[in-house]
Amino acid sequence: MELDGLTMRFGERTVSRDIHLTLDPGRVLAIVGPSGCGKTTLLRAVAGLIQPAVGTVRIDGQAVTRTPEGVAMVFQHFGLFPWKTVEANVAYALRVSGVPKKAALERARELIRLVGLVGFEKSYPHQLSGGMQQRTGLARALAVRPRLLLMDEPFGALDAQTREVLQFEMLRIWQDHPVTMLFVTHSIDEAVLFGDQIAVLNGRPSGIAELIDVSLPQPRDRSVLATAEFLAIRERVWNLIMTGQRD
Ligand SMILES: Nc1ncnc2c1ncn2[C@@H]1O[C@H](COP(=O)(O)OP(=O)(O)OP(=O)(O)O)[C@@H](O)[C@H]1O
């Protein structure tokens, strides 16, 4: 994925300016920045849901003008169909892309196992906790074997403990099933934990303050939280965000 000189505007208001970013296959790029700096707006441009005022989004070299094939998204507020069961939600995108019902349900059950929801296949979203709803959202996104997974603050609506559990489960899932991921988050820890690189946005309109390489070895688990490198990168990101806040 390539963002080539993206400027995002709503009416007269420029939200972000001249964003250049590249994400290589199999890698994770985390985007952090203060609230309102335009993280979700960038993600929506990558998903082809809105168009940049200036610049181009490319995926596999192709300019994005509408939602590209093979791009899946996980939202903060789950975005599940309330009238569909867990397995029907997970199978939905497969069905839409033409996979026959039996094969789609088989694949859905595989993903339901992967995210730890066995026994809840026939439950409806309102019968699930927030964490279980987000597991369903993850299963749905991964079911299509996306070439690019867009994560918009995926654990943001969860309580702190559930958030931590799901973060580490997602890390495990990602390690077993690597997928190219653009990961927007408010959580600096999450960005350092998942990212191969972190793009820190700040300013108004926002721009990239710094692109930080995270050289923590993969696979990562809870033990990295206490390493000197993790803490140093965390501090660096925090300072960059705070500098932008004071401007
Ligand atoms: N559809 C829209 N129309 C007009 N303004 C919008 C629209 N969507 C977003 N904005 C504005 O663009 C700015 C960036 O919003 P965006 O949601 O991308 O920020 P964010 O960094 O993701 O914020 P947060 O971290 O709080 O989720 C905000 O000031 C917001 O009000």
The ligand as an SDF file (V2000), in Angstrom:
LIG
                    3D

 31 33  0  0  0  0  0  0  0  0999 V2000
  -17.4140   13.2930    7.1770 N   0  0  0  0  0  0  0  0  0  0  0  0
  -16.8140   14.3410    7.7450 C   0  0  0  0  0  0  0  0  0  0  0  0
  -17.2000   15.6010    7.4790 N   0  0  0  0  0  0  0  0  0  0  0  0
  -16.5780   16.6810    8.0140 C   0  0  0  0  0  0  0  0  0  0  0  0
  -15.5330   16.5710    8.8800 N   0  0  0  0  0  0  0  0  0  0  0  0
  -15.1010   15.3470    9.1880 C   0  0  0  0  0  0  0  0  0  0  0  0
  -15.7100   14.1720    8.6430 C   0  0  0  0  0  0  0  0  0  0  0  0
  -15.0450   13.0760    9.1360 N   0  0  0  0  0  0  0  0  0  0  0  0
  -14.0830   13.5600    9.9570 C   0  0  0  0  0  0  0  0  0  0  0  0
  -14.1220   14.9030    9.9850 N   0  0  0  0  0  0  0  0  0  0  0  0
  -13.2100   15.7720   10.7320 C   0  0  0  0  0  0  0  0  0  0  0  0
  -11.8870   15.4620   10.3860 O   0  0  0  0  0  0  0  0  0  0  0  0
  -11.0330   15.4930   11.5260 C   0  0  0  0  0  0  0  0  0  0  0  0
  -10.3040   14.1840   11.6420 C   0  0  0  0  0  0  0  0  0  0  0  0
  -11.2230   13.1640   12.0160 O   0  0  0  0  0  0  0  0  0  0  0  0
  -10.7710   11.6550   12.1990 P   0  0  0  0  0  0  0  0  0  0  0  0
  -11.9550   10.8960   12.6960 O   0  0  0  0  0  0  0  0  0  0  0  0
  -10.0980   11.1900   10.9850 O   0  0  0  0  0  0  0  0  0  0  0  0
   -9.6770   11.8180   13.3600 O   0  0  0  0  0  0  0  0  0  0  0  0
   -9.0110   10.6990   14.2720 P   0  0  0  0  0  0  0  0  0  0  0  0
   -7.5750   11.0570   14.3500 O   0  0  0  0  0  0  0  0  0  0  0  0
   -9.3510    9.3430   13.7560 O   0  0  0  0  0  0  0  0  0  0  0  0
   -9.7450   10.9800   15.6380 O   0  0  0  0  0  0  0  0  0  0  0  0
   -9.9840   10.0050   16.8930 P   0  0  0  0  0  0  0  0  0  0  0  0
   -8.6130    9.5980   17.3260 O   0  0  0  0  0  0  0  0  0  0  0  0
  -10.6590   10.8820   17.8780 O   0  0  0  0  0  0  0  0  0  0  0  0
  -10.8210    8.8620   16.4120 O   0  0  0  0  0  0  0  0  0  0  0  0
  -11.9230   15.8050   12.7270 C   0  0  0  0  0  0  0  0  0  0  0  0
  -11.7980   17.1440   13.0520 O   0  0  0  0  0  0  0  0  0  0  0  0
  -13.3070   15.5060   12.2310 C   0  0  0  0  0  0  0  0  0  0  0  0
  -14.2480   16.3560   12.8300 O   0  0  0  0  0  0  0  0  0  0  0  0
  1  2  1  0
  2  3  1  0
  2  7  2  0
  3  4  2  0
  4  5  1  0
  5  6  2  0
  6  7  1  0
  6 10  1  0
  7  8  1  0
  8  9  2  0
  9 10  1  0
 10 11  1  0
 11 12  1  0
 11 30  1  0
 12 13  1  0
 13 14  1  0
 13 28  1  0
 14 15  1  0
 15 16  1  0
 16 17  2  0
 16 18  1  0
 16 19  1  0
 19 20  1  0
 20 21  2  0
 20 22  1  0
 20 23  1  0
 23 24  1  0
 24 25  2  0
 24 26  1  0
 24 27  1  0
 28 29  1  0
 28 30  1  0
 30 31  1  0
M  END
$$$$
